[in-house]
Amino acid sequence: MFDKKMFLVRSFAFTLCLLTVSVSYGQFDKLKKSVNKASSDITKVTSSEYGKKATSAVTPKASEKSTNSAVAETPKVSGQNNYYISPTGKGKEASKSAPAKDIAAIAMQIKAGDVVHIAAGTYTSKADQSSDVFSVPFSIIGGYSPDFSQRDPWGQYKTVFSGTNDISKGLTAERIGILTDKGYKDWTGEIIIDGIIVDNGARNYYSDAKEEFIRRKASPEKGMNPTPNTPGIKIRTGSGTKVIVRNCVITNTAPTQGALDVQVGKNGSAWIENNLIVNNTGEGIMCKSNHHGATGHPSYTIKNNTILFSWKHDAIASFGGNSIMFDNALSIVAENNVFGFADFGGVNNVKQCKLVTLKNNLFVGHKKYDYQEFGTGLKLDEMEDYANYVTRESGDNYSQEIKLNVNKNWAEKYFGRVEISRAEVDAAAKVSNSGANQLRSMFGLPLQASSVSKDAEVWLHRMALEDAIKLGLQPYGKNNGCTKP
């Protein structure tokens, strides 16, 4: 959380210490003059004061880590067919020796249970339409070398899904969508997305060349789409399907809900592990249920993910801005994650899910709360006393100082931004004495206020992909968060 903060500048280091509950923007303005001469881009961040009271977490031993831990190897997926994609490919054979150019090129060939392997490169879909949405359950594995002999998803062999904001080409739907609940509502196989990077920076409509402020409305005269308000990755399934999302990066997306948005059906499950989700609006991870009966609720495991800088939907919005949020008709276990720097909070349980287990998660730098139930936001050290739906198995959640390898210029803009409240906007609106309002007054109708243009100067300013990945290359705290796969 961000109140009453002190800042420490060390020579040759860009060091930011958040010692109490929320950011003091005035002090940060003074700090910026000092850090201009600093040569390091390392930011050191301390969580809120109350977090120090939390129980210390025990670092898990290597032998205790999940067998699903990320490794830069090809996941063992038993599919009907294996297809291969490379930016230098062509045609529809999609074999190792003759790969296709883009996943969209073979969309009509993919059947349930197939596996698509994608080599390093930047993909913008067919004719730069910037969105790939499928109704067939299949798996996507990225991060391969050109000959598909090696994998290094966050390093040498990045598979990046991006696009364009050109209004004549780009779509504004989710960048990757696998939506199978209609045609495959009882399919009991696995959908795996592993080693994929979604960077929506090129799809966003920024106010100017500085790329500091996203625009939500299109500009047809400039040929610009609105900034997509859709997820980077969206998966929606029917009954019995298992979803696995691991080793993925999602950055610069501006959804209304989740940057990673997963909705699982009856008796289904989702395993979400070792992902980096940084600099997005909405919720970092949104977990939904596609079944609301008395039994058969889907289960979620959220493990070793790093979720940083989750912005609320826009400068005056009252929603979004959480690390994770979830429906009530499911069970969820969140373990060993980093929940950091959200405009609202870490874990949002306002929908009152009754089966929530939070174990050994690091909470740092949230503005409003660490955990929310009903309409009440709780600090970390208040959860044990006042949280009604966190299970007894929960424990060892904590808050402590962490180091963020974040770009200095990006950090200055983020911590120096001025937010605008809904109340300020409403107060700025004036009721005009127009003929229309005089007529409305005669019939007892509400008068119309003038439109008000009120924007923050910075909103979801673009983060370079290289800078985003740096934030996921090491664990934080006590072995929390993602690591390089």
Secondary structure, DSSP 8 states (H G I E B T S, - for coil): --SS-----BTTB------SSS--HHHHHHHHHHHTT----EEEE---GGGGGS-------GGGS-TT---SS------S-EEEE-TT--SS---SSS-BS-GGGGTTT--TT-EEEEESEEE--GGG---EEESS--EEEEEE-TTSS-B-TTTTS-EEE----BTTT---S-SEEEE-TTTTTT--SEEEEES-EEE-GGGS-BSSTT--BB-SS-BGGGTB-----S-SEEEE--TT-EEEEES-EEES---SSEEEEEEE-TT-EEEEES-EEEEEESEEEEEEES--SSS---EEEEES-EEEEEEBSSTT-SSB-EEEEE-SSSEEEEES-EEEEESSEEEEETT--S-EEEES-EEE--SSEEEEETTEEE-GGGHHHH-SSB-TT-B--B---EEEE--HHHHHHHHH-----HHHHHHH--B---HHHHHHHHTT----B-------S-BS----HHHHHHTTSS-BTTTBS----
